[in-house]
Amino acid sequence: MTTAIAYTEFGGPEVLHEIPVPEPVPAPGQLAIRVTAAGVNPIDAKLRSGRRPSAEIVDPRRIGADGAGVVTAVGEGVDGFRVGEPVVFTGAFGAYATEIAVPASHVFPRPPQVSAAEGAALGVPVGTAYQALRSLAVGGDDTVLVHAGSGAVGQALIQFAVLWGATVVATSSEGRFDRVRELGAIPVAYGDGLADRVRAAAPQGVTVAIDAAGTDEALRTSLDLVADRHRIATLVRGRDAAGLGIRAFSGGSPEPLTGQQQVWRTEAVPVALALMAARRFSVELGPSFALADAAEAHRAAETGVAGKITLVP
């Protein structure tokens, strides 16, 4: 039986339920995929709870955008994929499922060096990070301040920026300093005096700041340290960006992503997969939960765990 996780009302994790769904049949331009892992992203909980506005719920609403699996059927007009091939997908509707149909443009072959869980962990975090850095034109002469550097998006930001030659300073709790250093960034602790600690870590000055934390401290410190506000971006406090004169990429921003930014978000996945196959990019995995335990996975995500949470059908 094909099943998926859905909700019929906004609320806490308890509103998530497993429901039967029709077996997917790929439309032209699509692939049918048996899901072997699905990524749990913060946006999933924001939509489920109603913290991120969305349309009125009329039918059971499925959840999840990222996953990995095996192709089970190839739709008309799709080339380059075969039944039985392991793949990674992003930008799906309802990835918390045993099977799903996904546009082939959002599906990528999974290299053998990349596990299904690692592949499922990529979509939203690496897409967000890659697009933000491309939009801010980060390069080898930049010093980048990443707020929340030990989170999934923060880790991707660090790795891409370092690969592109930038110096990176990243905020985190002291208990996560080792991971931040491992990725190539200079760690600094949250809390009072943050701006002074960043100045000490980067006496040459900070040219770019990216807020993946959403705190007043992160925004205030970015404004204190970066002269060009066009090179400050928030990924969380989008509604506040215009008033501060900074940029926002999703994160509640009333301004939609541009077509180019959407392309970059999708492009990030095959880029990350190739880097992972070459052992030049890594994903920190956290706990894994059975698909039927999606509510528990959301509770774990909201209480805070190290690494990316995944679901296994």
HUPEGI-V49476 format. One record per pair of residues at least 24 apart in sequence whose ideal C-beta (glycine too) atoms are under 7 Angstrom apart, sorted by sequence separation. I is the first residue (numbers start at 0). GAP is how many residues later the second one is. If there is no record, write none. Layout:
# HUPEGI-V49476
I GAP
I GAP
This chain:
# HUPEGI-V49476
40 24
65 24
84 24
85 24
128 24
132 24
139 24
141 24
142 24
143 24
144 24
145 24
146 24
158 24
206 24
210 24
211 24
283 24
287 24
40 25
64 25
66 25
127 25
131 25
138 25
139 25
157 25
209 25
210 25
218 25
282 25
37 26
64 26
77 26
80 26
137 26
138 26
139 26
142 26
149 26
157 26
194 26
210 26
38 27
64 27
71 27
124 27
128 27
132 27
138 27
157 27
189 27
193 27
197 27
37 28
38 28
66 28
124 28
128 28
132 28
137 28
154 28
37 29
65 29
149 29
168 29
194 29
36 30
63 30
64 30
125 30
129 30
149 30
194 30
36 31
61 31
62 31
63 31
87 31
120 31
124 31
128 31
148 31
15 32
34 32
35 32
61 32
63 32
90 32
168 32
14 33
35 33
62 33
89 33
168 33
34 34
35 34
61 34
87 34
33 35
61 35
166 35
32 36
33 36
148 36
11 37
32 37
89 37
9 38
10 38
32 38
33 38
148 38
9 39
32 39
145 39
9 40
30 40
31 40
6 41
18 41
31 41
67 42
170 42
30 43
30 44
29 45
28 46
25 47
27 47
30 47
8 48
25 48
26 48
27 48
28 48
67 48
7 49
25 49
27 49
28 49
30 50
67 51
7 52
67 52
66 53
144 53
156 53
5 54
6 54
32 54
65 54
5 55
156 55
5 56
6 56
32 56
65 56
4 57
5 57
37 57
65 57
3 58
4 58
37 58
64 58
65 58
153 58
64 59
142 59
152 59
34 60
142 61
144 61
150 61
34 62
142 62
34 63
142 63
146 63
33 64
34 64
142 64
143 64
144 64
145 64
146 64
147 64
33 65
34 65
141 65
146 65
147 65
32 66
141 66
143 66
145 66
146 66
31 67
32 67
31 69
32 69
137 70
29 71
30 71
146 71
29 72
135 72
29 73
30 73
26 74
28 74
29 74
23 75
25 75
28 75
20 76
22 76
23 76
30 76
23 77
144 77
131 78
36 79
35 80
36 80
144 80
38 81
42 81
37 82
38 82
152 82
36 83
40 83
38 84
3 90
4 91
3 92
3 93
2 94
2 95
135 95
1 96
1 97
135 97
131 101
131 103
178 105
127 107
134 114
131 117
162 117
130 118
158 122
134 126
154 129
130 130
133 130
130 133
129 134
130 134
127 137
130 137
126 138
129 138
126 139
126 141
129 141
125 142
126 142
125 143
122 146
125 146
121 147
121 150
151 156
117 158
113 159
105 160
107 161
121 161
107 162
110 162
113 162
120 162
109 163
112 163
113 163
112 164
120 164
107 165
117 165
110 166
117 167
116 168
116 171
90 175
89 176
89 179
87 181
87 185
120 187
120 189
119 190
97 193
116 193
95 195
95 198
51 200
95 215
97 215
44 253
44 256
39 257
44 257
39 261
38 269
39 269
39 270
38 271
39 271
37 272
17 273
36 273
37 273
17 274
36 274
36 275
15 278
34 278
15 279
13 281
12 282
15 282
12 285
4 286
12 286
4 289
